[in-house]
Amino acid sequence: MTNNSESQITAAKVKELQTQVDDLKELVNTLLSIICEEPDGVTSGAAPSYGQPKMNYCM
């Protein structure tokens, strides 16, 4: 019985950790999207920021 209950506890912990990893992946992707978005909302990487030369700046 001990082996079975330990297996269930381990499986529950793995499932919880996988859920946390999935949530963190989503958060990282959201943050990267925000960081890479240009000030004028264009995400092509070609539009310069105001007052800066055309050097493919993202922010």
For each residue, the residues with C-beta under 8 A, 3 or more apart:
1: 4 5
2: 5 6
3: 6 7
4: 1 7 8
5: 1 2 8 9
6: 2 3 9 10
7: 3 4 10 11
8: 4 5 11 12
9: 5 6 12 13
10: 6 7 13 14
11: 7 8 14 15
12: 8 9 15 16
13: 9 10 16 17
14: 10 11 17 18
15: 11 12 18 19
16: 12 13 19 20
17: 13 14 20 21
18: 14 15 21 22
19: 15 16 22 23
20: 16 17 23 24
21: 17 18 24 25
22: 18 19 25 26
23: 19 20 26 27
24: 20 21 27 28
25: 21 22 28 29
26: 22 23 29 30
27: 23 24 30 31
28: 24 25 31 32
29: 25 26 32 33
30: 26 27 33 34
31: 27 28 34 35
32: 28 29 35 36
33: 29 30 36 37
34: 30 31 37
35: 31 32 58 59
36: 32 33 43 58
37: 33 34 41 43 58
38: 41 42 43 44 45 47 49 58 59
39: 49 50 59
40: 47
41: 37 38
42: 38 46 47
43: 36 37 38
44: 38 47
45: 38 56 58
46: 42 56
47: 38 40 42 44
48: 52 53 54 55 57
49: 38 39 52 57 59
50: 39
51:
52: 48 49 55 57
53: 48
54: 48
55: 48 52
56: 45 46
57: 48 49 52
58: 35 36 37 38 45
59: 35 38 39 49
